[in-house]
Amino acid sequence: MAWDVTVPDTCAESHIDQTAREACSAANKAAANKIVKYGALSASHIFLPVAVETAGTWNQSAIELIQEIGRRITAVTEDTRETVFLFQCLSIALQKGNAVAFLATLDAV
């Protein structure tokens, strides 16, 4: 199995027209682009694109992948909250990345 993670900016000028009309459109577009980019990989691997918009929406295959990983962790730990914990950890990582990107836009004083 192989996956590639991309985080498109929900409010980027190239996405804003579509994301204003339809939730997850930037993530779905990014995931579709990754499938095309890694199309040759499907002969030897299971490929899943993981696209999470900066606003926090996930493409469907990413959700399914994280849910499956969470189920497998739960099978080992017997803690039914593992999937929720995994989504929380990844959401915090996204928020930290957003904060770094935002701070980089500020002029140094």
N, CA, C and O atoms as CSV, one atom per row, in Angstrom:
chain,resi,resn,atom,element,x,y,z
A,1,MET,N,N,0.833,-1.173,0.000
A,1,MET,CA,C,0.000,0.000,0.000
A,1,MET,C,C,0.879,1.238,0.000
A,1,MET,O,O,1.929,1.273,0.642
A,2,ALA,N,N,0.445,2.232,-0.714
A,2,ALA,CA,C,1.148,3.513,-0.755
A,2,ALA,C,C,0.109,4.620,-0.669
A,2,ALA,O,O,-1.016,4.483,-1.151
A,3,TRP,N,N,0.510,5.715,-0.048
A,3,TRP,CA,C,-0.371,6.880,-0.020
A,3,TRP,C,C,0.456,8.137,-0.130
A,3,TRP,O,O,1.654,8.146,0.156
A,4,ASP,N,N,-0.198,9.187,-0.546
A,4,ASP,CA,C,0.451,10.485,-0.685
A,4,ASP,C,C,-0.488,11.505,-0.067
A,4,ASP,O,O,-1.675,11.549,-0.390
A,5,VAL,N,N,0.052,12.320,0.822
A,5,VAL,CA,C,-0.750,13.324,1.522
A,5,VAL,C,C,-0.540,14.682,0.882
A,5,VAL,O,O,0.589,15.078,0.593
A,6,THR,N,N,-1.639,15.391,0.663
A,6,THR,CA,C,-1.581,16.752,0.172
A,6,THR,C,C,-2.585,17.584,0.959
A,6,THR,O,O,-3.646,17.093,1.346
A,7,VAL,N,N,-2.242,18.837,1.190
A,7,VAL,CA,C,-3.100,19.738,1.968
A,7,VAL,C,C,-3.354,20.994,1.132
A,7,VAL,O,O,-2.617,21.975,1.231
A,8,PRO,N,N,-4.405,20.953,0.307
A,8,PRO,CA,C,-4.717,22.142,-0.490
A,8,PRO,C,C,-5.315,23.242,0.386
A,8,PRO,O,O,-6.038,22.965,1.343
A,9,ASP,N,N,-5.007,24.478,0.049
A,9,ASP,CA,C,-5.517,25.629,0.782
A,9,ASP,C,C,-6.951,25.905,0.345
A,9,ASP,O,O,-7.207,26.247,-0.809
A,10,THR,N,N,-7.879,25.752,1.281
A,10,THR,CA,C,-9.297,25.957,0.998
A,10,THR,C,C,-9.564,27.345,0.436
A,10,THR,O,O,-10.439,27.504,-0.415
A,11,CYS,N,N,-8.829,28.348,0.892
A,11,CYS,CA,C,-9.082,29.740,0.504
A,11,CYS,C,C,-8.138,30.249,-0.577
A,11,CYS,O,O,-8.112,31.447,-0.857
A,12,ALA,N,N,-7.369,29.364,-1.184
A,12,ALA,CA,C,-6.468,29.790,-2.259
A,12,ALA,C,C,-7.280,30.315,-3.428
A,12,ALA,O,O,-8.386,29.845,-3.693
A,13,GLU,N,N,-6.726,31.281,-4.117
A,13,GLU,CA,C,-7.429,31.890,-5.246
A,13,GLU,C,C,-7.832,30.845,-6.290
A,13,GLU,O,O,-8.878,30.971,-6.926
A,14,SER,N,N,-7.013,29.831,-6.459
A,14,SER,CA,C,-7.315,28.792,-7.451
A,14,SER,C,C,-8.443,27.860,-7.013
A,14,SER,O,O,-8.989,27.133,-7.842
A,15,HIS,N,N,-8.801,27.865,-5.737
A,15,HIS,CA,C,-9.847,26.967,-5.227
A,15,HIS,C,C,-11.102,27.669,-4.730
A,15,HIS,O,O,-12.158,27.044,-4.636
A,16,ILE,N,N,-11.007,28.948,-4.413
A,16,ILE,CA,C,-12.061,29.614,-3.646
A,16,ILE,C,C,-13.419,29.599,-4.346
A,16,ILE,O,O,-14.439,29.461,-3.672
A,17,ASP,N,N,-13.469,29.735,-5.668
A,17,ASP,CA,C,-14.760,29.710,-6.362
A,17,ASP,C,C,-15.491,28.395,-6.105
A,17,ASP,O,O,-16.689,28.386,-5.820
A,18,GLN,N,N,-14.772,27.303,-6.205
A,18,GLN,CA,C,-15.390,25.984,-6.022
A,18,GLN,C,C,-15.626,25.656,-4.548
A,18,GLN,O,O,-16.674,25.110,-4.200
A,19,THR,N,N,-14.675,25.978,-3.684
A,19,THR,CA,C,-14.846,25.639,-2.269
A,19,THR,C,C,-15.947,26.464,-1.614
A,19,THR,O,O,-16.532,26.031,-0.621
A,20,ALA,N,N,-16.237,27.641,-2.152
A,20,ALA,CA,C,-17.335,28.449,-1.630
A,20,ALA,C,C,-18.685,27.810,-1.956
A,20,ALA,O,O,-19.668,28.042,-1.253
A,21,ARG,N,N,-18.731,27.017,-3.004
A,21,ARG,CA,C,-19.971,26.376,-3.420
A,21,ARG,C,C,-20.129,24.955,-2.902
A,21,ARG,O,O,-21.245,24.502,-2.652
A,22,GLU,N,N,-19.006,24.246,-2.741
A,22,GLU,CA,C,-19.079,22.819,-2.419
A,22,GLU,C,C,-17.984,22.436,-1.426
A,22,GLU,O,O,-16.796,22.611,-1.697
A,23,ALA,N,N,-18.398,21.917,-0.284
A,23,ALA,CA,C,-17.435,21.473,0.720
A,23,ALA,C,C,-16.590,20.332,0.154
A,23,ALA,O,O,-17.092,19.475,-0.573
A,24,CYS,N,N,-15.341,20.333,0.486
A,24,CYS,CA,C,-14.391,19.266,0.133
A,24,CYS,C,C,-13.960,19.278,-1.334
A,24,CYS,O,O,-13.281,18.354,-1.781
A,25,SER,N,N,-14.341,20.300,-2.081
A,25,SER,CA,C,-14.010,20.298,-3.508
A,25,SER,C,C,-12.507,20.380,-3.759
A,25,SER,O,O,-12.002,19.724,-4.670
A,26,ALA,N,N,-11.787,21.167,-2.975
A,26,ALA,CA,C,-10.330,21.249,-3.169
A,26,ALA,C,C,-9.664,19.929,-2.810
A,26,ALA,O,O,-8.735,19.500,-3.494
A,27,ALA,N,N,-10.126,19.283,-1.749
A,27,ALA,CA,C,-9.565,17.982,-1.363
A,27,ALA,C,C,-9.863,16.923,-2.420
A,27,ALA,O,O,-8.990,16.132,-2.776
A,28,ASN,N,N,-11.086,16.911,-2.917
A,28,ASN,CA,C,-11.440,15.935,-3.956
A,28,ASN,C,C,-10.635,16.156,-5.233
A,28,ASN,O,O,-10.204,15.196,-5.872
A,29,LYS,N,N,-10.432,17.425,-5.607
A,29,LYS,CA,C,-9.641,17.738,-6.803
A,29,LYS,C,C,-8.181,17.304,-6.603
A,29,LYS,O,O,-7.573,16.723,-7.501
A,30,ALA,N,N,-7.630,17.591,-5.423
A,30,ALA,CA,C,-6.246,17.204,-5.140
A,30,ALA,C,C,-6.095,15.688,-5.157
A,30,ALA,O,O,-5.107,15.165,-5.672
A,31,ALA,N,N,-7.085,14.977,-4.590
A,31,ALA,CA,C,-7.035,13.511,-4.579
A,31,ALA,C,C,-7.099,12.963,-6.007
A,31,ALA,O,O,-6.362,12.039,-6.352
A,32,ALA,N,N,-7.966,13.526,-6.824
A,32,ALA,CA,C,-8.072,13.084,-8.218
A,32,ALA,C,C,-6.762,13.327,-8.967
A,32,ALA,O,O,-6.346,12.495,-9.773
A,33,ASN,N,N,-6.114,14.454,-8.709
A,33,ASN,CA,C,-4.820,14.745,-9.346
A,33,ASN,C,C,-3.758,13.738,-8.916
A,33,ASN,O,O,-2.928,13.330,-9.728
A,34,LYS,N,N,-3.777,13.334,-7.643
A,34,LYS,CA,C,-2.799,12.348,-7.150
A,34,LYS,C,C,-3.027,10.989,-7.793
A,34,LYS,O,O,-2.069,10.277,-8.095
A,35,ILE,N,N,-4.286,10.624,-8.004
A,35,ILE,CA,C,-4.589,9.340,-8.654
A,35,ILE,C,C,-4.020,9.327,-10.066
A,35,ILE,O,O,-3.454,8.326,-10.504
A,36,VAL,N,N,-4.171,10.438,-10.775
A,36,VAL,CA,C,-3.610,10.539,-12.125
A,36,VAL,C,C,-2.089,10.497,-12.066
A,36,VAL,O,O,-1.454,9.779,-12.839
A,37,LYS,N,N,-1.502,11.266,-11.149
A,37,LYS,CA,C,-0.048,11.344,-11.031
A,37,LYS,C,C,0.579,9.981,-10.757
A,37,LYS,O,O,1.619,9.645,-11.323
A,38,TYR,N,N,-0.051,9.205,-9.893
A,38,TYR,CA,C,0.511,7.915,-9.507
A,38,TYR,C,C,-0.221,6.743,-10.148
A,38,TYR,O,O,-0.218,5.639,-9.602
A,39,GLY,N,N,-0.840,6.967,-11.289
A,39,GLY,CA,C,-1.607,5.935,-11.966
A,39,GLY,C,C,-0.818,4.669,-12.247
A,39,GLY,O,O,-1.361,3.571,-12.122
A,40,ALA,N,N,0.446,4.791,-12.621
A,40,ALA,CA,C,1.266,3.619,-12.925
A,40,ALA,C,C,1.539,2.771,-11.685
A,40,ALA,O,O,1.837,1.581,-11.792
A,41,LEU,N,N,1.439,3.378,-10.534
A,41,LEU,CA,C,1.699,2.668,-9.272
A,41,LEU,C,C,0.650,1.597,-8.990
A,41,LEU,O,O,0.913,0.645,-8.256
A,42,SER,N,N,-0.540,1.752,-9.575
A,42,SER,CA,C,-1.635,0.815,-9.291
A,42,SER,C,C,-1.355,-0.599,-9.792
A,42,SER,O,O,-2.025,-1.544,-9.375
A,43,ALA,N,N,-0.377,-0.757,-10.678
A,43,ALA,CA,C,-0.022,-2.090,-11.160
A,43,ALA,C,C,0.652,-2.920,-10.072
A,43,ALA,O,O,0.578,-4.148,-10.085
A,44,SER,N,N,1.312,-2.240,-9.127
A,44,SER,CA,C,2.054,-2.984,-8.103
A,44,SER,C,C,1.652,-2.640,-6.670
A,44,SER,O,O,2.066,-3.322,-5.732
A,45,HIS,N,N,0.853,-1.592,-6.493
A,45,HIS,CA,C,0.489,-1.143,-5.154
A,45,HIS,C,C,-0.989,-0.774,-5.088
A,45,HIS,O,O,-1.627,-0.497,-6.103
A,46,ILE,N,N,-1.506,-0.777,-3.881
A,46,ILE,CA,C,-2.794,-0.152,-3.630
A,46,ILE,C,C,-2.460,1.292,-3.291
A,46,ILE,O,O,-1.736,1.550,-2.330
A,47,PHE,N,N,-2.972,2.224,-4.059
A,47,PHE,CA,C,-2.660,3.628,-3.819
A,47,PHE,C,C,-3.898,4.351,-3.324
A,47,PHE,O,O,-4.975,4.240,-3.909
A,48,LEU,N,N,-3.730,5.097,-2.237
A,48,LEU,CA,C,-4.815,5.918,-1.693
A,48,LEU,C,C,-4.326,7.345,-1.529
A,48,LEU,O,O,-3.356,7.596,-0.814
A,49,PRO,N,N,-4.997,8.281,-2.191
A,49,PRO,CA,C,-4.647,9.684,-1.971
A,49,PRO,C,C,-5.259,10.165,-0.666
A,49,PRO,O,O,-6.400,9.831,-0.349
A,50,VAL,N,N,-4.509,10.941,0.080
A,50,VAL,CA,C,-4.994,11.548,1.313
A,50,VAL,C,C,-4.931,13.056,1.101
A,50,VAL,O,O,-3.853,13.640,0.998
A,51,ALA,N,N,-6.104,13.670,1.039
A,51,ALA,CA,C,-6.170,15.118,0.836
A,51,ALA,C,C,-7.024,15.716,1.949
A,51,ALA,O,O,-8.173,15.326,2.159
A,52,VAL,N,N,-6.428,16.672,2.653
A,52,VAL,CA,C,-7.112,17.353,3.748
A,52,VAL,C,C,-6.979,18.850,3.491
A,52,VAL,O,O,-5.873,19.389,3.445
A,53,GLU,N,N,-8.108,19.506,3.328
A,53,GLU,CA,C,-8.066,20.950,3.099
A,53,GLU,C,C,-7.630,21.671,4.370
A,53,GLU,O,O,-7.788,21.156,5.476
A,54,THR,N,N,-7.082,22.864,4.195
A,54,THR,CA,C,-6.650,23.643,5.354
A,54,THR,C,C,-7.816,23.971,6.277
A,54,THR,O,O,-7.604,24.225,7.463
A,55,ALA,N,N,-9.040,23.971,5.761
A,55,ALA,CA,C,-10.222,24.215,6.599
A,55,ALA,C,C,-10.653,22.952,7.333
A,55,ALA,O,O,-11.542,23.001,8.183
A,56,GLY,N,N,-10.026,21.815,7.009
A,56,GLY,CA,C,-10.278,20.598,7.768
A,56,GLY,C,C,-11.094,19.527,7.093
A,56,GLY,O,O,-11.294,18.469,7.691
A,57,THR,N,N,-11.583,19.734,5.875
A,57,THR,CA,C,-12.351,18.679,5.213
A,57,THR,C,C,-11.415,17.661,4.570
A,57,THR,O,O,-10.358,18.003,4.040
A,58,TRP,N,N,-11.838,16.394,4.634
A,58,TRP,CA,C,-11.037,15.265,4.152
A,58,TRP,C,C,-11.714,14.653,2.931
A,58,TRP,O,O,-12.942,14.637,2.840
A,59,ASN,N,N,-10.914,14.148,1.993
A,59,ASN,CA,C,-11.516,13.387,0.897
A,59,ASN,C,C,-11.919,12.007,1.433
A,59,ASN,O,O,-11.397,11.550,2.449
A,60,GLN,N,N,-12.844,11.361,0.743
A,60,GLN,CA,C,-13.448,10.122,1.251
A,60,GLN,C,C,-12.429,9.003,1.455
A,60,GLN,O,O,-12.494,8.306,2.467
A,61,SER,N,N,-11.493,8.808,0.528
A,61,SER,CA,C,-10.533,7.710,0.691
A,61,SER,C,C,-9.620,7.951,1.902
A,61,SER,O,O,-9.162,7.000,2.535
A,62,ALA,N,N,-9.361,9.209,2.218
A,62,ALA,CA,C,-8.559,9.528,3.408
A,62,ALA,C,C,-9.313,9.152,4.677
A,62,ALA,O,O,-8.742,8.576,5.604
A,63,ILE,N,N,-10.587,9.480,4.709
A,63,ILE,CA,C,-11.410,9.120,5.874
A,63,ILE,C,C,-11.428,7.616,6.060
A,63,ILE,O,O,-11.250,7.116,7.170
A,64,GLU,N,N,-11.645,6.896,4.967
A,64,GLU,CA,C,-11.700,5.433,5.044
A,64,GLU,C,C,-10.365,4.837,5.497
A,64,GLU,O,O,-10.344,3.876,6.266
A,65,LEU,N,N,-9.258,5.402,5.023
A,65,LEU,CA,C,-7.939,4.916,5.436
A,65,LEU,C,C,-7.717,5.124,6.927
A,65,LEU,O,O,-7.286,4.203,7.620
A,66,ILE,N,N,-8.005,6.317,7.429
A,66,ILE,CA,C,-7.803,6.596,8.847
A,66,ILE,C,C,-8.738,5.743,9.700
A,66,ILE,O,O,-8.344,5.283,10.771
A,67,GLN,N,N,-9.965,5.527,9.242
A,67,GLN,CA,C,-10.882,4.661,9.977
A,67,GLN,C,C,-10.359,3.229,10.045
A,67,GLN,O,O,-10.457,2.580,11.087
A,68,GLU,N,N,-9.807,2.739,8.948
A,68,GLU,CA,C,-9.262,1.374,8.935
A,68,GLU,C,C,-8.042,1.264,9.850
A,68,GLU,O,O,-7.907,0.290,10.591
A,69,ILE,N,N,-7.164,2.252,9.800
A,69,ILE,CA,C,-6.008,2.238,10.707
A,69,ILE,C,C,-6.490,2.266,12.155
A,69,ILE,O,O,-5.969,1.542,13.003
A,70,GLY,N,N,-7.486,3.103,12.432
A,70,GLY,CA,C,-8.055,3.172,13.779
A,70,GLY,C,C,-8.650,1.853,14.220
A,70,GLY,O,O,-8.476,1.449,15.370
A,71,ARG,N,N,-9.360,1.164,13.314
A,71,ARG,CA,C,-9.928,-0.151,13.642
A,71,ARG,C,C,-8.833,-1.153,13.976
A,71,ARG,O,O,-8.972,-1.952,14.902
A,72,ARG,N,N,-7.760,-1.106,13.229
A,72,ARG,CA,C,-6.662,-2.054,13.473
A,72,ARG,C,C,-5.946,-1.764,14.795
A,72,ARG,O,O,-5.536,-2.686,15.501
A,73,ILE,N,N,-5.800,-0.481,15.122
A,73,ILE,CA,C,-5.211,-0.125,16.421
A,73,ILE,C,C,-6.138,-0.591,17.545
A,73,ILE,O,O,-5.680,-1.123,18.557
A,74,THR,N,N,-7.441,-0.386,17.359
A,74,THR,CA,C,-8.422,-0.819,18.354
A,74,THR,C,C,-8.366,-2.326,18.559
A,74,THR,O,O,-8.505,-2.799,19.687
A,75,ALA,N,N,-8.165,-3.079,17.499
A,75,ALA,CA,C,-8.073,-4.539,17.606
A,75,ALA,C,C,-6.915,-4.960,18.512
A,75,ALA,O,O,-6.994,-5.981,19.195
A,76,VAL,N,N,-5.851,-4.176,18.514
A,76,VAL,CA,C,-4.688,-4.482,19.343
A,76,VAL,C,C,-4.856,-3.963,20.767
A,76,VAL,O,O,-4.576,-4.672,21.734
A,77,THR,N,N,-5.316,-2.715,20.887
A,77,THR,CA,C,-5.385,-2.075,22.208
A,77,THR,C,C,-6.705,-2.317,22.936
A,77,THR,O,O,-6.795,-2.159,24.154
A,78,GLU,N,N,-7.730,-2.703,22.168
A,78,GLU,CA,C,-9.092,-2.874,22.692
A,78,GLU,C,C,-9.692,-1.579,23.222
A,78,GLU,O,O,-10.643,-1.610,24.003
A,79,ASP,N,N,-9.148,-0.453,22.808
A,79,ASP,CA,C,-9.685,0.858,23.167
A,79,ASP,C,C,-10.488,1.368,21.974
A,79,ASP,O,O,-9.921,1.676,20.926
A,80,THR,N,N,-11.797,1.457,22.132
A,80,THR,CA,C,-12.670,1.830,21.015
A,80,THR,C,C,-12.540,3.291,20.609
A,80,THR,O,O,-13.141,3.711,19.621
A,81,ARG,N,N,-11.766,4.069,21.354
A,81,ARG,CA,C,-11.601,5.495,21.031
A,81,ARG,C,C,-10.413,5.761,20.110
A,81,ARG,O,O,-10.143,6.916,19.778
A,82,GLU,N,N,-9.714,4.736,19.699
A,82,GLU,CA,C,-8.480,4.912,18.919
A,82,GLU,C,C,-8.688,5.700,17.626
A,82,GLU,O,O,-7.864,6.549,17.288
A,83,THR,N,N,-9.767,5.436,16.904
A,83,THR,CA,C,-10.014,6.161,15.651
A,83,THR,C,C,-10.214,7.642,15.926
A,83,THR,O,O,-9.694,8.490,15.200
A,84,VAL,N,N,-10.961,7.951,16.968
A,84,VAL,CA,C,-11.186,9.357,17.335
A,84,VAL,C,C,-9.862,10.011,17.711
A,84,VAL,O,O,-9.584,11.136,17.294
A,85,PHE,N,N,-9.047,9.315,18.494
A,85,PHE,CA,C,-7.747,9.859,18.882
A,85,PHE,C,C,-6.882,10.128,17.656
A,85,PHE,O,O,-6.204,11.152,17.583
A,86,LEU,N,N,-6.907,9.216,16.703
A,86,LEU,CA,C,-6.106,9.370,15.492
A,86,LEU,C,C,-6.554,10.598,14.695
A,86,LEU,O,O,-5.722,11.390,14.251
A,87,PHE,N,N,-7.864,10.756,14.515
A,87,PHE,CA,C,-8.369,11.947,13.824
A,87,PHE,C,C,-8.009,13.219,14.588
A,87,PHE,O,O,-7.673,14.229,13.970
A,88,GLN,N,N,-8.072,13.188,15.917
A,88,GLN,CA,C,-7.721,14.360,16.713
A,88,GLN,C,C,-6.250,14.722,16.541
A,88,GLN,O,O,-5.913,15.893,16.369
A,89,CYS,N,N,-5.380,13.728,16.586
A,89,CYS,CA,C,-3.938,13.993,16.414
A,89,CYS,C,C,-3.648,14.598,15.045
A,89,CYS,O,O,-2.869,15.545,14.930
A,90,LEU,N,N,-4.271,14.053,14.017
A,90,LEU,CA,C,-4.044,14.570,12.667
A,90,LEU,C,C,-4.638,15.967,12.501
A,90,LEU,O,O,-4.070,16.799,11.793
A,91,SER,N,N,-5.764,16.229,13.140
A,91,SER,CA,C,-6.373,17.563,13.084
A,91,SER,C,C,-5.498,18.598,13.780
A,91,SER,O,O,-5.381,19.731,13.313
A,92,ILE,N,N,-4.893,18.215,14.881
A,92,ILE,CA,C,-3.981,19.128,15.586
A,92,ILE,C,C,-2.754,19.416,14.719
A,92,ILE,O,O,-2.284,20.553,14.661
A,93,ALA,N,N,-2.241,18.392,14.050
A,93,ALA,CA,C,-1.103,18.602,13.142
A,93,ALA,C,C,-1.477,19.577,12.030
A,93,ALA,O,O,-0.670,20.423,11.646
A,94,LEU,N,N,-2.705,19.459,11.509
A,94,LEU,CA,C,-3.175,20.381,10.479
A,94,LEU,C,C,-3.253,21.802,11.026
A,94,LEU,O,O,-2.840,22.748,10.355
A,95,GLN,N,N,-3.776,21.957,12.235
A,95,GLN,CA,C,-3.883,23.287,12.838
A,95,GLN,C,C,-2.509,23.899,13.083
A,95,GLN,O,O,-2.322,25.101,12.895
A,96,LYS,N,N,-1.554,23.085,13.501
A,96,LYS,CA,C,-0.188,23.589,13.699
A,96,LYS,C,C,0.406,24.053,12.370
A,96,LYS,O,O,1.051,25.099,12.303
A,97,GLY,N,N,0.186,23.277,11.327
A,97,GLY,CA,C,0.667,23.674,10.000
A,97,GLY,C,C,0.023,24.957,9.521
A,97,GLY,O,O,0.685,25.808,8.926
A,98,ASN,N,N,-1.275,25.101,9.779
A,98,ASN,CA,C,-1.965,26.345,9.419
A,98,ASN,C,C,-1.381,27.534,10.175
A,98,ASN,O,O,-1.200,28.610,9.606
A,99,ALA,N,N,-1.086,27.337,11.459
A,99,ALA,CA,C,-0.518,28.430,12.264
A,99,ALA,C,C,0.843,28.847,11.735
A,99,ALA,O,O,1.138,30.040,11.656
A,100,VAL,N,N,1.673,27.885,11.374
A,100,VAL,CA,C,2.996,28.197,10.826
A,100,VAL,C,C,2.853,28.957,9.511
A,100,VAL,O,O,3.559,29.937,9.272
A,101,ALA,N,N,1.946,28.504,8.669
A,101,ALA,CA,C,1.735,29.177,7.384
A,101,ALA,C,C,1.218,30.594,7.592
A,101,ALA,O,O,1.640,31.519,6.898
A,102,PHE,N,N,0.311,30.766,8.540
A,102,PHE,CA,C,-0.228,32.094,8.818
A,102,PHE,C,C,0.855,33.024,9.350
A,102,PHE,O,O,0.971,34.166,8.906
A,103,LEU,N,N,1.646,32.536,10.299
A,103,LEU,CA,C,2.706,33.366,10.870
A,103,LEU,C,C,3.732,33.789,9.825
A,103,LEU,O,O,4.309,34.873,9.912
A,104,ALA,N,N,3.953,32.935,8.846
A,104,ALA,CA,C,4.909,33.251,7.789
A,104,ALA,C,C,4.431,34.407,6.912
A,104,ALA,O,O,5.232,35.033,6.218
A,105,THR,N,N,3.130,34.690,6.942
A,105,THR,CA,C,2.602,35.788,6.124
A,105,THR,C,C,2.745,37.142,6.791
A,105,THR,O,O,2.586,38.174,6.140
A,106,LEU,N,N,3.043,37.151,8.083
A,106,LEU,CA,C,3.160,38.410,8.813
A,106,LEU,C,C,4.528,39.035,8.578
A,106,LEU,O,O,5.534,38.329,8.506
A,107,ASP,N,N,4.564,40.339,8.459
A,107,ASP,CA,C,5.828,41.051,8.310
A,107,ASP,C,C,6.568,41.036,9.635
A,107,ASP,O,O,5.957,41.155,10.697
A,108,ALA,N,N,7.868,40.891,9.574
A,108,ALA,CA,C,8.690,40.949,10.794
A,108,ALA,C,C,8.672,42.383,11.307
A,108,ALA,O,O,8.790,43.336,10.538
A,109,VAL,N,N,8.526,42.513,12.592
A,109,VAL,CA,C,8.462,43.848,13.220
A,109,VAL,C,C,9.838,44.297,13.603
A,109,VAL,O,O,10.002,45.390,14.144
